[in-house]
Amino acid sequence: MWAKALLFLIIGILSSLLIVVELPSVRLVVLLVLAIWSFCRAYYFAFYILERYVDPSYRFSGLFSLIRYLWKQRKKP
């Protein structure tokens, strides 16, 4: 699990660096930081907040797991 997290971190850092090297500007760096920060907050919302309020006993393994769970709950009478 730690190796996977490390690989994601390396991919994110390298991708960000390559974007900044390709188009170096302060505006781009700020926008990139804001985009990364907002996606991190959305991820937090999806897995922490929704897990607590949707069904605390169910452990979601990802966004598709959450969607599948909500779809099954919608079909129940």
Summary of the structure (lengths in Angstrom):
residues: 77
radius of gyration: 17.2
end to end distance: 38.1
largest distance: 55.6
contacts: 153
relative contact order: 0.07
helix: 82%
strand: 0%
